[in-house]
Amino acid sequence: MRVLVGLSGGIDSAIAAYLLKKQGLDVEACFMRNWDSALNNDTLGNPTLQDDICPQEKDYNDAKKVAEALGIKLSRVDYIKEYWDDVFENFIQEYKKGRTPNPDILCNKYIKFDAFLKYALAKGFDMIATGHYVKKGLYNGQEVLMKAHDLNKDQSYFLAQIDKEAIKRSLFPLGDIDKNEVRDIGHKLNLTIADKKDSTGICFIGERNFREFLKNYIPMKSGKIIDIETKEVIGIHQGVYYYTIGQRKGFAVGGNRGPYYCVGKDVYKNELYLACAADDKWLYSDSCLLSGMNYLCDLDMSEFRCKCKFRYRQKDQEVLFRKLDDNHALLRYDHIKSVTPGQQAVLYLDDVLIGGGVIEKIYQDGKDKQEILKEWLSR
């Protein structure tokens, strides 16, 4: 069997390639270049980078060293246009609506498990493989994705929007081992990246300041920060788009009612709404509408109880799922904090990944939370 591994320059994909080769498979590797590094350098500058070479090129050089150490062929493919059109443009448009998107989910959907998969099949490979911490399994006779053995590293959340047909053509060698074991293997192989820090944040921003990056694409416009309970102006924000529901830091506010949480925003009025810890009722909701539903297994139920993650690191939450149509669903739950429009709600039955959808609206007692905020402020 011929397998093309997406080699990122990190330790996870390196050990994924090693384990597949150890199994006797015909393994080659490919480095995906998804972002034009010149955009970072030319539009932002970055005095914190001490080297002339950008992080993406460093990753490519690390991937080359890994491929050489493992004795596998490495190719390189650019998906800059695809990433811009399908991931980055969506990211910017969602922020302009005042929402908080997850570009990593879109990258998996459009790049790694679509464009890259098509590339591999066209080159005669039977399967692709990545360093994601996730497992394949069977559910009602269907091949599905499941949470990884290492629940602390489980990345099934980020795969909720891939095409279920891609599962059949994908391998995930790290599904049954933990991160410490991955690094131990790296040390035994004398890989220079055995202790390389895991990548964090959004790939096209890297270690750069998020707000400084975003203002290159969404002009900064200052506006009022309002205490939602007292309705008083308590400060001035530098751009309402830059804040997300539940955020607890980064506010230049006066008064002695803090600490404050972001509980809402109005992109048309350019106002940011905060509540202090004693008024955290504004953060809660009891249901939400999902759009863009993607199902990774066939279910013959239109309503059922399951688990949900509203954010990657969040503990699983009990929800009642009700399918409205092929594209929409409604989730009901006990009061949960900081469910945020634009983010992804990812659904599970036990450890089986059902799929997910984008959070469109959140409700409390049958009323749209945004409308509740508006009504309160208008009194």
N, C-alpha and C positions, 0 to 999 in steps of 0.2 A: 504493500500500500504506500502510495506517495503522499506525503504530508508537507504542507507549506506552513511554517510557523511564523507568526507575526512577532518579529524580534525587535523589542523596543529599546534595548540598551540597558534594561534593568535586570535584576536578578531573577524575577519571577518568570519572565518569558525565556530566559536563558536556561533555567532548570526544566521548564516545560519541554524545550527542545532536547535537552539531555535525556530526560526520561523516555521520550518517544524513540530516540535513537537507541537507547538501551533495550527497548522492546523489540528491536530488530526492524523497525520501519524505515522506509526510504525518506529521510528528512532533509529538507532544505529550509532556508530562512529568508524572510523578506522584511526590510525596514520600510515603514510607511512614513512619508513626509507629508504632513497634513496642514502645515502652516508655513507661510512665507516669512522666514525670520527677519527679512529686511523690513517688514511692516513694524515689528517690535523696535528694531534699532533706529529706523528712520523717523518714526512718528513719536517715539517715546524717549529714546536715549536711555541709558541705564548706568549711572555711575557706580552702582553696587557690583556690577560684573567686573571682576578683576582681569579676566582674560579677554582676548580679542575674539575668540571663537564663541559662537552662541550656544546655549544649552542644547538645542536640537542637534547641532553638529557634533557636540560632545557625545550625545546619546548614540549617534550613528557610528562614531569612532569606537565607542564601547561595544556596540553590536558587532562591529567588524572583528574586534578582539575575541569576543565570545565565539563567533562563528569559526574563527581560526583555531581557537582552543578546542572546540568540539569537532573540528574536521568536517564542517558542513558548508555548503555553498550559500552565499548571501547575495541577494539582489536588493534593489531599491526601487520604490515606485512612489510617484508624487500624486497626492490627492488634494492638492491645494485648492483647485477650483471647486471640486465636489464639497470639500469641507466648508469653503466660504459660502457656497450656495445653499447647502442643506443644513449646516450646523450654525455657522457664525451669523448669517443673516437672520435666522430664526432667533438666536440669542439676543441680538440687538433689538429686533422688533418686539420681543416679549418684554424687555426692559423698558422700552418706550411706552408700553401699556401699563407699566407699574407692576409687572409681574416678575417672578423669580424663576427662570428656567434652569434646566440641568443639561448643559451641552454634552457631558460625558455619555448620557443616555442616547442622545442624537448621534454622537460619533459612532457608537456601537451599532445603531440601527442603520445608518447610511454608509458608513465607511468600512468598519472592520468586518461586519457580517453581511455586507451587501457588495460594495465596490471591490473590496479585497477578496471576498469569496468568489465573485465572478472572475476576477483576475486569475485566481488560483485554478479554477476549473478550466478556464481557457488555456492555461499553460499545461494542462494534463494532470493536475494533481487530483487526488481522490477526496482529500479532506484538508481543512485548515485547522490550526491549533493556536491557542493564545495562553497567556499566563494568568487568566482570570481564576479566582478562587470560586469555583462553582462545580457542581457534579451533574452528570447525566444519569437518568434513571427511567423507570417505566411507571406509568400511571394509567390504569384502565387500558392497558395494551398500547399506550402511546409513549413515544420517546419524549421525555420532558427534561427540563432543567430543575435542579434541586439545590438547596443550600449546601455550601461546602462543609467539610468536616471541621475546618477552623472557622467557627462562627464569628470570631473577632475580625477575620479577614474576608468573610463571605462577600462576594461582589454580585450576587444574583440580582440585586436591586437595579444595577446598571444595565442589565440585559432584558429588562421587561418589555422593551419595544422592538426587539429584533423579530424578524420573520420566523415563524415556527419551523418552516422548512429548512432554515439555516442550521437548526439544531442537529439534523441528521448528518450534516456535512462538517460538523465541528467537534474538536476534541479539546478536553480540559484536563490536562495531566495533573494539575495541582489540587483537584477536588478532594482528594483523600489524605492530604498531608497538611502540616501547619507551616507557618512562616519560619519558625526556628529551624525546622528540618530543611527547608529550602536553603536557608543561609548556611547550614552545616554542610550540605551537599556542595554548595558553592565554594566553601573553604577547602573541602577535600579535593575539588577539581582545580584548586589554586586560581580561581577566577578573580581577576582584579576588581570586579564589581560585587564581590560577595557581601560587602558591608555597605554598598551604595545605598544612600538614603532613598526611601520610596518617594515617588513623585506625588506632590500634593497640589490641590487647587486645580484651576482650569488650565489646560495645556497651553493655550495661546497667550495666557497671562504669565504663567510660571510664578516666579518669586516676586514679580513686580507688584506695586501697589495697585489694588483693584480699581480704586476710584480714579487714580491717575490714568489708568488704561482706558476706562470706560468713557472718560470725558473727551477722548479723541473722537468718539463716535456719537456720543450723546452730549450736546453742549450743556455745561454746568449753568444752572440758574437757581439763584438763592430764593428762599421763601420762608414762610412762617412755620415754626414748630409750635404745636398747640397741645397743651395738657387736655386730654379728652374729657377728664372729669370736671375740671374747673373752667374749661373753655378759654383759658388765658394763654396768650402768646408767651412762651417761656424761652424762646431762642430763635435762631435763624439757621436753616439748613443750607447746604451748598448744592443740593440737587436731590429732589425727592426720589428719583429713580434709583439712587444708590443704596437705599435702605430696604430691608426685608422684614416681614412680619416676625415678631419674636426677638428681633435684634436688641441687644442689651447694652451695646457700647457704641461710641463714635458720635455722641450727641453733645453739642455745645449749648448747654441749657443752664438757666439760673434757677433760683428757688431752692427749697429744702425738702421737696417731696420725693426726691429720688431714692433709690435708683429707678431709672425709667426703662420701659420696654416700648418698642415700636408696635402699635396695634392697628395701624391703618395709614393710608395716604390717598390723596386726591391729585392725580396727575394734571387735571384740568385747572384746578385752583392752585396747584403747586404747593400744597400744604401737607405737612407730616404730622401724624397724630401719635402722641405718646401717652402711656399710662404708667403710674408708679406701681410698685409691687403690691401695694394694698388694694389697687383697683385692677388686678389681673383678670377680672371677669371678662374684660374686653378681648382677651386672647383666646377665649374658649369658643368652640362651636360643637354642634352635635350631629351635623350631616354635611355632605358636600356633593357637588355635581362633578362628574368626570367626563371628559371628552377624549377623542382619539383613542378609544379602547383598543388594546391589542391583546389577543388571547393566545397563549402558548400551548394550550391543550383544549380539547373539545369537551365542553360541559353541557349536559342535557338539563341543567337547572337554570332557571331565570332568577331565582332568589335563594340565597344560602348564606350561612355564617362562615366567615373565614378570618384570617389575620391580614393586617395591612401595615406597611411602613409608609409613613408620610414624608420621612426624610431618611437618608441612608443610615445614619447611626442611631436612629430611634428604635426603641424597643417595640416589638410587634404589638399591634393594637387589635382588639376584638372589634369586628365590624359586621354589619348586616349588609350584604351586597344585593342590589336589585338591578337587573339589566333593563334599561329603558328602550334601547334599540341597538343596532349593530355598532354604533359609534359612541353611545352615552350610557352611563350607569350612575346610580345614586348609592352613596354609602351612608349608613346611619351608625352612630356610635355614642357611647357615653362621652361626657364632656372631655374634649382633648384640646390641649394648648397648641397654638401656632400652626394650625393647618393653613398652608399658604398657596394662594392662586399662582399658577404657573409651574409649580413643582409637580413631581410625579407621585401618584399613589400606587404602590406596588403590592399585589395581592398574593397570598399564599394559602394553600390547604396543607396543613402540617408543614413539611419542608418542601413541598412542590410549588414551584413558581407558576402561578396561573397566568399572570400578565400584569398590565397596568394601564393607567390613563392619566391625562393631565388634569389637575385640579382647576376647575373653571370658576366655581362659586362655592362659598361656604355659608352655612346657615346656622341659626340658633332659634329654636322654637318655631321653625317653619319660615323664618324671615331671613332675607339676604343680609349678611353681616354688614356689607357696605351701605345698604339702605338704613340699617339700624344706626350706624354712625352718622349718616346724613341727617336723619330725623332728630337725633339727640342734639347735634350741633345747631340745628335750626330752631330749637326751642328758645 
